[in-house]
Amino acid sequence: MYVIKEPTQNSFEKVGINGKIFPISDLTAKSEFVLVQTQSGHETTIIEHDSDFIYYVLEGEGYFLIEDQKESCAQGDLVVIPAGKKFTYKGNLKLLLSCTPPWTQEQEETL
């Protein structure tokens, strides 16, 4: 199966966000896609040490704070966060997140 439907249930709920991880590990071990939703934003600042995070804004607006640089975002924007950068985001947002390589808890540092 090469067409993956949106998961019906959340895979996680934490720090102001919830997400649905698309089950693609049988097809590729190189990347991961997550549908992320928040009404107010991520409640912590993190450094993702191993994965590049690329967010596509599906709905809403807000801002990302990346390495102390604040950038507004809205529907249709692509936000690229290279591995090793400190970031957080705020706003009422629905985001599609690409993680390359796939995210694991051990590679994330919460500040």
C-alpha positions as MATLAB code, in Angstrom:
seq = 'MYVIKEPTQNSFEKVGINGKIFPISDLTAKSEFVLVQTQSGHETTIIEHDSDFIYYVLEGEGYFLIEDQKESCAQGDLVVIPAGKKFTYKGNLKLLLSCTPPWTQEQEETL';
ca = [
       0.000    0.000    0.000;
       1.540    3.305   -1.120;
      -1.323    5.684   -0.305;
      -1.521    6.251    3.427;
      -4.729    7.616    4.936;
      -4.642   10.118    7.799;
      -4.671    8.209   11.102;
      -7.995    8.432   12.912;
      -6.501    8.752   16.407;
      -3.761   10.910   17.878;
      -0.371    9.264   18.287;
       0.618   11.730   21.023;
      -0.615   14.666   23.088;
       1.983   16.769   24.900;
       3.100   20.306   25.776;
       0.250   22.095   23.989;
       0.306   20.011   20.814;
      -1.178   16.779   19.536;
      -0.121   14.751   16.574;
      -0.868   11.868   14.278;
       2.129    9.941   12.972;
       1.546    8.513    9.514;
       2.425    4.766    9.512;
       5.081    4.678    6.774;
       7.911    2.764    8.460;
       7.181   -0.332    6.333;
       7.836    1.768    3.212;
      10.771    3.918    4.324;
      13.095    4.189    7.281;
      14.514    7.515    6.085;
      11.710    9.952    6.946;
       8.541   10.437    8.947;
       5.419   12.574    8.512;
       3.319   13.915   11.375;
       0.110   15.947   11.350;
       0.506   18.445   14.230;
      -2.275   20.603   15.682;
      -2.196   23.267   18.369;
      -4.539   25.987   19.518;
      -1.864   28.030   21.292;
       1.541   26.609   20.419;
       4.357   24.422   21.685;
       4.771   25.022   25.441;
       8.509   24.284   25.491;
      11.623   25.145   23.531;
      13.526   22.201   22.075;
      16.649   21.311   20.204;
      16.203   18.412   17.803;
      19.735   17.037   17.551;
      19.436   14.516   14.689;
      16.412   15.306   12.519;
      15.741   18.166   10.162;
      12.178   19.365   10.835;
      10.245   20.821    7.914;
       6.788   22.156    8.743;
       4.178   23.007    6.106;
       1.399   25.242    7.474;
      -1.911   23.699    6.412;
      -4.153   26.061    8.387;
      -3.901   28.985   10.775;
      -1.227   31.472   11.626;
       1.373   32.096   14.287;
       5.121   32.327   14.548;
       8.243   30.242   14.997;
      11.086   31.352   17.250;
      14.213   29.721   15.796;
      17.587   30.506   17.377;
      15.971   33.632   18.940;
      14.758   34.843   15.509;
      10.972   35.334   15.385;
       9.305   34.637   12.033;
       5.584   34.843   11.333;
       3.911   32.006    9.467;
       0.525   31.382    7.883;
      -1.264   28.898    5.637;
       0.921   27.854    2.708;
       4.258   28.643    4.358;
       7.120   26.166    4.697;
       9.280   26.405    7.833;
      12.673   24.675    7.715;
      14.488   23.901   10.982;
      17.864   22.202   10.482;
      18.974   19.670   13.102;
      20.698   21.294   16.063;
      18.685   24.538   16.053;
      16.751   25.728   19.126;
      13.066   26.439   18.395;
       9.481   26.759   19.553;
       6.256   27.933   17.895;
       3.055   29.687   18.907;
      -0.347   30.173   17.340;
      -3.454   28.326   16.266;
      -1.868   26.018   13.697;
      -2.382   22.810   11.749;
       0.989   21.654   10.420;
       2.364   18.806    8.338;
       5.799   17.912    9.740;
       8.473   16.044    7.822;
      11.245   14.567   10.012;
      14.417   13.327    8.337;
      15.582   10.972    9.757;
      12.528    9.916   11.801;
      12.179   11.505   15.241;
      12.966    9.661   18.463;
      12.580   10.934   22.036;
      16.271   10.363   22.788;
      17.453   12.879   20.190;
      15.296   15.742   21.510;
      16.525   18.130   24.200;
      13.922   20.178   26.104;
      15.145   23.551   27.336;
];
